[in-house]
Amino acid sequence: MDPGIIKDYQERLKKIDDMARTKKMKEVELAAKKAEILKLREEWITPLQELVHRINFNFGKFFAAMKCAGEVSLTEGKDPVIIIYLILYSCF
């Protein structure tokens, strides 16, 4: 066998091993970041939900006085790590 081929093969194996280790480290880092995001989210989501609830209550009273109905609600994204929240309001 050609020694150059064997050397090339060994170098590729080393690169694959290095990349696998790097991938594993990045996965661990990602998991830690996701956990941190969820922890931080819990610190502000409850106060936000309470605020939206109070706004909805007052919004409903205001529209009821005009013989109308309305609602303000908080809609969360499907993934709690991806922070997408919508405050929706409607009058019907």
N, C-alpha and C positions, 0 to 999 in steps of 0.2 A: 504494500500500500504506500501511497504517496504520503510522506510526512507532512506536507502542506495541508492535505485534506484532513488529516487527523488533528492538526493544530487548529485549523478553521472550525472543525467540529467541536473541539474542546472550548474554543472561544465562544461559540454560539451557545453551548450548554451553560457556560458561565453567565452570559448575557441573559439567558432565559431565567436562570436562577436569581440573578440580581433583580430582574424585572418582577419576578414572582414575589420576592421579599419586599420590594418597593410597593407593589400592589397591596400586599397584606398590611403594611404600615399605613398606607393611605386609607384602607378600609377601617382600620382601628381609629385613625384620626377622624374619619367621617362619622363613625358611630359616636365618638365623644362629642363632636360638634352638634350632631342631632340631639343628643341628650341635653346639651347645654341650651340649645334653642328651645326645646320643650320646657325645660325648667324656667327659663326667662319668660316664655309665653304664659306660663301659669301665673306669673307675678302681675301681668297687666290685663289678661283676658277677663278675669272676674270683675275688676273695676269697670272695664269697658262694657261688659254685658249689663252691669247694674246701671251704668249711665244710659245706655241705649234703652233699657227698660223704663227708666224715668222719662226719657224723651218720648218714648212711645205712649206712656200714660198721659203726659201733657198734650201731646199731639192729638191723641184720641179725644180728650176733653175739649180741645179747641175745635176740632171738626164736628164733634157731637153738638156743640153750641150752634153750628151752622147747618144742622140737620144733615150731616154728611158723616161718612166713616173713613178713617184713615189708619195707617199702620206704619211704624218704623221698626225694622228688624235688622239683625246682624246675621249675615250669611258667611259661613266659613268655607274655605276650600276643602277639597277632599283629603289632602295630605296636611296634617297639622304642622309639619316642619316647614312647608312652603307657606309663607305668611301672605295669604290673600283673604281679605275680609271686605265685604261690601255692606254698606249701610243702605238699605232699601227703604224707600217710603212710597206710599201710594195712597190715593184717595179714590174711594169707590162708592 
